[in-house]
Amino acid sequence: MERALKHYPVAEVGGHLHDTYGQALVNIYASLELGIHAFDASAFMLAGLDIDAGVDLDGLVDAGAFISWVLDRAPASRAGKALMAKRAS
C-alpha cells in the first residue's frame, strides 16, 4: 500500500485483501493506519473498531448461514462462525 500511495492519492487507493495465511485483518488494519478507508470486505473488523461500514452484520451472518445450509456445508467464515457461536451461548 505504501508503494501505491507513492503514485496515487489516498482517496484513490482501496484494498481487496484475501485471508491468505490469516493476514487479511492485519493488512486492513495497517492500511487504515496509512489513511486508506476503502475496502471490499472488512465489515467484521471495522465493526469491532466502531467504524460504520454500512453493513448489517447480523443479516450478513444470517445470509451466510442460510447459504451454507442450502449447500449442506459448514460456514467457512471465521467471523461468521464466531458470531453464530456467540448467539448460541
VMD Tcl script that builds the backbone (N, CA, C; Angstrom):
set m [mol new atoms 267]
animate dup $m
set s [atomselect $m all]
$s set {name element resname resid chain x y z} {
  {N N MET 1 A 0.820 -1.183 0.000}
  {CA C MET 1 A 0.000 0.000 0.000}
  {C C MET 1 A 0.872 1.258 0.000}
  {N N GLU 2 A 1.981 1.186 0.734}
  {CA C GLU 2 A 2.877 2.342 0.751}
  {C C GLU 2 A 3.381 2.656 -0.653}
  {N N ARG 3 A 3.684 1.629 -1.424}
  {CA C ARG 3 A 4.134 1.854 -2.807}
  {C C ARG 3 A 3.033 2.475 -3.641}
  {N N ALA 4 A 1.807 1.993 -3.477}
  {CA C ALA 4 A 0.681 2.547 -4.229}
  {C C ALA 4 A 0.489 4.023 -3.894}
  {N N LEU 5 A 0.650 4.361 -2.617}
  {CA C LEU 5 A 0.453 5.741 -2.185}
  {C C LEU 5 A 1.538 6.680 -2.709}
  {N N LYS 6 A 2.655 6.140 -3.180}
  {CA C LYS 6 A 3.686 6.976 -3.804}
  {C C LYS 6 A 3.246 7.446 -5.192}
  {N N HIS 7 A 2.267 6.736 -5.778}
  {CA C HIS 7 A 1.829 7.027 -7.142}
  {C C HIS 7 A 0.399 7.536 -7.239}
  {N N TYR 8 A -0.403 7.279 -6.205}
  {CA C TYR 8 A -1.822 7.633 -6.237}
  {C C TYR 8 A -2.214 8.313 -4.936}
  {N N PRO 9 A -3.150 9.273 -5.013}
  {CA C PRO 9 A -3.637 9.885 -3.768}
  {C C PRO 9 A -4.420 8.869 -2.942}
  {N N VAL 10 A -4.381 9.049 -1.635}
  {CA C VAL 10 A -5.020 8.097 -0.718}
  {C C VAL 10 A -6.505 7.909 -1.042}
  {N N ALA 11 A -7.164 8.943 -1.546}
  {CA C ALA 11 A -8.590 8.834 -1.874}
  {C C ALA 11 A -8.846 7.884 -3.038}
  {N N GLU 12 A -7.801 7.557 -3.801}
  {CA C GLU 12 A -7.953 6.668 -4.951}
  {C C GLU 12 A -7.450 5.248 -4.669}
  {N N VAL 13 A -7.019 4.984 -3.450}
  {CA C VAL 13 A -6.464 3.678 -3.109}
  {C C VAL 13 A -7.431 2.937 -2.192}
  {N N GLY 14 A -7.692 1.681 -2.519}
  {CA C GLY 14 A -8.543 0.841 -1.695}
  {C C GLY 14 A -7.963 -0.553 -1.631}
  {N N GLY 15 A -8.524 -1.368 -0.782}
  {CA C GLY 15 A -7.995 -2.714 -0.614}
  {C C GLY 15 A -9.010 -3.795 -0.920}
  {N N HIS 16 A -8.533 -4.838 -1.544}
  {CA C HIS 16 A -9.281 -6.081 -1.724}
  {C C HIS 16 A -8.340 -7.163 -1.218}
  {N N LEU 17 A -8.474 -7.507 0.038}
  {CA C LEU 17 A -7.487 -8.347 0.709}
  {C C LEU 17 A -8.070 -9.710 1.042}
  {N N HIS 18 A -7.380 -10.738 0.626}
  {CA C HIS 18 A -7.788 -12.110 0.925}
  {C C HIS 18 A -7.139 -12.543 2.234}
  {N N ASP 19 A -7.661 -13.572 2.838}
  {CA C ASP 19 A -7.171 -14.016 4.136}
  {C C ASP 19 A -6.102 -15.100 4.005}
  {N N THR 20 A -5.239 -14.957 3.016}
  {CA C THR 20 A -4.147 -15.904 2.830}
  {C C THR 20 A -3.254 -15.896 4.064}
  {N N TYR 21 A -3.015 -17.051 4.607}
  {CA C TYR 21 A -2.206 -17.204 5.817}
  {C C TYR 21 A -2.760 -16.391 6.987}
  {N N GLY 22 A -4.070 -16.087 6.968}
  {CA C GLY 22 A -4.700 -15.370 8.076}
  {C C GLY 22 A -4.240 -13.932 8.225}
  {N N GLN 23 A -3.848 -13.280 7.131}
  {CA C GLN 23 A -3.272 -11.939 7.206}
  {C C GLN 23 A -4.215 -10.811 6.787}
  {N N ALA 24 A -5.429 -11.112 6.385}
  {CA C ALA 24 A -6.320 -10.063 5.877}
  {C C ALA 24 A -6.571 -8.966 6.905}
  {N N LEU 25 A -6.933 -9.333 8.120}
  {CA C LEU 25 A -7.274 -8.310 9.115}
  {C C LEU 25 A -6.088 -7.436 9.470}
  {N N VAL 26 A -4.925 -8.012 9.633}
  {CA C VAL 26 A -3.756 -7.204 9.959}
  {C C VAL 26 A -3.408 -6.279 8.796}
  {N N ASN 27 A -3.607 -6.741 7.565}
  {CA C ASN 27 A -3.342 -5.886 6.413}
  {C C ASN 27 A -4.362 -4.759 6.294}
  {N N ILE 28 A -5.610 -5.039 6.624}
  {CA C ILE 28 A -6.631 -3.991 6.631}
  {C C ILE 28 A -6.304 -2.960 7.699}
  {N N TYR 29 A -5.927 -3.435 8.867}
  {CA C TYR 29 A -5.588 -2.513 9.958}
  {C C TYR 29 A -4.393 -1.636 9.584}
  {N N ALA 30 A -3.375 -2.238 8.985}
  {CA C ALA 30 A -2.207 -1.464 8.557}
  {C C ALA 30 A -2.602 -0.436 7.501}
  {N N SER 31 A -3.508 -0.809 6.611}
  {CA C SER 31 A -3.982 0.130 5.596}
  {C C SER 31 A -4.750 1.287 6.224}
  {N N LEU 32 A -5.567 0.987 7.233}
  {CA C LEU 32 A -6.281 2.049 7.952}
  {C C LEU 32 A -5.295 3.046 8.554}
  {N N GLU 33 A -4.199 2.521 9.102}
  {CA C GLU 33 A -3.193 3.411 9.699}
  {C C GLU 33 A -2.537 4.312 8.658}
  {N N LEU 34 A -2.538 3.899 7.387}
  {CA C LEU 34 A -1.985 4.713 6.310}
  {C C LEU 34 A -3.005 5.702 5.756}
  {N N GLY 35 A -4.238 5.633 6.268}
  {CA C GLY 35 A -5.273 6.546 5.819}
  {C C GLY 35 A -6.194 5.986 4.757}
  {N N ILE 36 A -6.005 4.735 4.399}
  {CA C ILE 36 A -6.856 4.089 3.397}
  {C C ILE 36 A -8.144 3.656 4.076}
  {N N HIS 37 A -9.275 4.017 3.468}
  {CA C HIS 37 A -10.560 3.733 4.102}
  {C C HIS 37 A -11.542 3.017 3.188}
  {N N ALA 38 A -11.104 2.521 2.038}
  {CA C ALA 38 A -11.992 1.814 1.112}
  {C C ALA 38 A -11.550 0.361 1.014}
  {N N PHE 39 A -12.450 -0.554 1.375}
  {CA C PHE 39 A -12.143 -1.980 1.344}
  {C C PHE 39 A -13.340 -2.740 0.798}
  {N N ASP 40 A -13.078 -3.809 0.064}
  {CA C ASP 40 A -14.156 -4.633 -0.464}
  {C C ASP 40 A -14.819 -5.461 0.622}
  {N N ALA 41 A -14.058 -5.952 1.578}
  {CA C ALA 41 A -14.633 -6.818 2.603}
  {C C ALA 41 A -13.816 -6.741 3.876}
  {N N SER 42 A -14.379 -6.079 4.871}
  {CA C SER 42 A -13.710 -5.998 6.174}
  {C C SER 42 A -14.698 -5.586 7.252}
  {N N ALA 43 A -15.958 -5.861 7.012}
  {CA C ALA 43 A -17.014 -5.359 7.884}
  {C C ALA 43 A -16.879 -5.817 9.325}
  {N N PHE 44 A -16.453 -7.063 9.566}
  {CA C PHE 44 A -16.410 -7.566 10.944}
  {C C PHE 44 A -15.379 -6.815 11.767}
  {N N MET 45 A -14.179 -6.618 11.224}
  {CA C MET 45 A -13.149 -5.906 11.978}
  {C C MET 45 A -13.524 -4.441 12.156}
  {N N LEU 46 A -14.063 -3.836 11.120}
  {CA C LEU 46 A -14.420 -2.426 11.219}
  {C C LEU 46 A -15.480 -2.212 12.289}
  {N N ALA 47 A -16.434 -3.120 12.378}
  {CA C ALA 47 A -17.449 -3.014 13.427}
  {C C ALA 47 A -16.797 -3.100 14.798}
  {N N GLY 48 A -15.798 -3.940 14.942}
  {CA C GLY 48 A -15.076 -4.069 16.207}
  {C C GLY 48 A -14.304 -2.812 16.562}
  {N N LEU 49 A -13.977 -2.001 15.544}
  {CA C LEU 49 A -13.281 -0.729 15.766}
  {C C LEU 49 A -14.270 0.438 15.840}
  {N N ASP 50 A -15.562 0.117 15.893}
  {CA C ASP 50 A -16.633 1.129 15.902}
  {C C ASP 50 A -16.618 2.021 14.672}
  {N N ILE 51 A -16.256 1.428 13.520}
  {CA C ILE 51 A -16.318 2.129 12.240}
  {C C ILE 51 A -17.525 1.591 11.492}
  {N N ASP 52 A -18.456 2.480 11.129}
  {CA C ASP 52 A -19.668 2.059 10.437}
  {C C ASP 52 A -19.344 1.783 8.975}
  {N N ALA 53 A -19.423 0.512 8.585}
  {CA C ALA 53 A -19.150 0.117 7.206}
  {C C ALA 53 A -20.439 0.039 6.391}
  {N N GLY 54 A -21.567 0.359 7.012}
  {CA C GLY 54 A -22.842 0.305 6.307}
  {C C GLY 54 A -23.312 -1.115 6.039}
  {N N VAL 55 A -22.860 -2.061 6.853}
  {CA C VAL 55 A -23.214 -3.467 6.668}
  {C C VAL 55 A -23.993 -3.953 7.878}
  {N N ASP 56 A -25.107 -4.627 7.631}
  {CA C ASP 56 A -25.896 -5.253 8.689}
  {C C ASP 56 A -25.242 -6.590 9.021}
  {N N LEU 57 A -24.395 -6.619 10.047}
  {CA C LEU 57 A -23.633 -7.830 10.357}
  {C C LEU 57 A -24.524 -9.013 10.697}
  {N N ASP 58 A -25.593 -8.768 11.455}
  {CA C ASP 58 A -26.492 -9.871 11.777}
  {C C ASP 58 A -27.130 -10.441 10.519}
  {N N GLY 59 A -27.536 -9.558 9.608}
  {CA C GLY 59 A -28.106 -10.014 8.341}
  {C C GLY 59 A -27.091 -10.757 7.498}
  {N N LEU 60 A -25.844 -10.295 7.512}
  {CA C LEU 60 A -24.778 -10.950 6.765}
  {C C LEU 60 A -24.509 -12.352 7.316}
  {N N VAL 61 A -24.474 -12.468 8.640}
  {CA C VAL 61 A -24.275 -13.781 9.276}
  {C C VAL 61 A -25.445 -14.706 8.941}
  {N N ASP 62 A -26.662 -14.173 9.011}
  {CA C ASP 62 A -27.835 -14.984 8.676}
  {C C ASP 62 A -27.787 -15.463 7.223}
  {N N ALA 63 A -27.398 -14.576 6.311}
  {CA C ALA 63 A -27.315 -14.950 4.889}
  {C C ALA 63 A -26.261 -16.033 4.685}
  {N N GLY 64 A -25.107 -15.883 5.323}
  {CA C GLY 64 A -24.056 -16.892 5.203}
  {C C GLY 64 A -24.484 -18.231 5.761}
  {N N ALA 65 A -25.173 -18.209 6.889}
  {CA C ALA 65 A -25.663 -19.456 7.493}
  {C C ALA 65 A -26.690 -20.125 6.583}
  {N N PHE 66 A -27.571 -19.330 5.994}
  {CA C PHE 66 A -28.581 -19.876 5.093}
  {C C PHE 66 A -27.938 -20.493 3.858}
  {N N ILE 67 A -26.994 -19.779 3.262}
  {CA C ILE 67 A -26.313 -20.301 2.069}
  {C C ILE 67 A -25.578 -21.596 2.407}
  {N N SER 68 A -24.913 -21.613 3.544}
  {CA C SER 68 A -24.207 -22.834 3.962}
  {C C SER 68 A -25.181 -23.985 4.166}
  {N N TRP 69 A -26.346 -23.692 4.767}
  {CA C TRP 69 A -27.367 -24.718 4.977}
  {C C TRP 69 A -27.856 -25.265 3.638}
  {N N VAL 70 A -28.127 -24.373 2.671}
  {CA C VAL 70 A -28.598 -24.803 1.347}
  {C C VAL 70 A -27.549 -25.672 0.662}
  {N N LEU 71 A -26.277 -25.302 0.804}
  {CA C LEU 71 A -25.193 -26.063 0.181}
  {C C LEU 71 A -24.794 -27.295 0.987}
  {N N ASP 72 A -25.412 -27.459 2.149}
  {CA C ASP 72 A -25.138 -28.592 3.041}
  {C C ASP 72 A -23.651 -28.667 3.411}
  {N N ARG 73 A -23.139 -27.516 3.842}
  {CA C ARG 73 A -21.744 -27.475 4.292}
  {C C ARG 73 A -21.621 -26.474 5.437}
  {N N ALA 74 A -20.584 -26.619 6.184}
  {CA C ALA 74 A -20.359 -25.713 7.319}
  {C C ALA 74 A -19.939 -24.340 6.811}
  {N N PRO 75 A -20.329 -23.287 7.519}
  {CA C PRO 75 A -19.879 -21.951 7.137}
  {C C PRO 75 A -18.348 -21.877 7.159}
  {N N ALA 76 A -17.773 -21.127 6.216}
  {CA C ALA 76 A -16.317 -21.006 6.129}
  {C C ALA 76 A -15.797 -19.755 6.831}
  {N N SER 77 A -16.640 -18.776 7.025}
  {CA C SER 77 A -16.213 -17.508 7.624}
  {C C SER 77 A -15.907 -17.677 9.107}
  {N N ARG 78 A -14.671 -17.370 9.489}
  {CA C ARG 78 A -14.310 -17.464 10.910}
  {C C ARG 78 A -15.110 -16.466 11.734}
  {N N ALA 79 A -15.271 -15.267 11.210}
  {CA C ALA 79 A -16.028 -14.258 11.946}
  {C C ALA 79 A -17.491 -14.672 12.055}
  {N N GLY 80 A -18.050 -15.197 10.961}
  {CA C GLY 80 A -19.430 -15.667 10.988}
  {C C GLY 80 A -19.637 -16.784 11.985}
  {N N LYS 81 A -18.696 -17.724 12.015}
  {CA C LYS 81 A -18.790 -18.827 12.980}
  {C C LYS 81 A -18.705 -18.305 14.409}
  {N N ALA 82 A -17.841 -17.344 14.636}
  {CA C ALA 82 A -17.700 -16.783 15.988}
  {C C ALA 82 A -18.981 -16.084 16.418}
  {N N LEU 83 A -19.590 -15.320 15.518}
  {CA C LEU 83 A -20.829 -14.619 15.863}
  {C C LEU 83 A -21.981 -15.594 16.067}
  {N N MET 84 A -22.033 -16.677 15.276}
  {CA C MET 84 A -23.081 -17.676 15.479}
  {C C MET 84 A -22.883 -18.400 16.805}
  {N N ALA 85 A -21.642 -18.689 17.179}
  {CA C ALA 85 A -21.361 -19.335 18.466}
  {C C ALA 85 A -21.747 -18.411 19.609}
  {N N LYS 86 A -21.496 -17.126 19.452}
  {CA C LYS 86 A -21.865 -16.157 20.496}
  {C C LYS 86 A -23.388 -16.122 20.663}
  {N N ARG 87 A -24.106 -16.182 19.572}
  {CA C ARG 87 A -25.568 -16.203 19.626}
  {C C ARG 87 A -26.049 -17.444 20.367}
  {N N ALA 88 A -25.405 -18.586 20.122}
  {CA C ALA 88 A -25.838 -19.868 20.684}
  {C C ALA 88 A -25.576 -19.948 22.195}
  {N N SER 89 A -24.637 -19.151 22.683}
  {CA C SER 89 A -24.294 -19.257 24.110}
  {C C SER 89 A -25.193 -18.446 25.001}
}
mol reanalyze $m
mol bondsrecalc $m
mol representation Tube
mol addrep $m
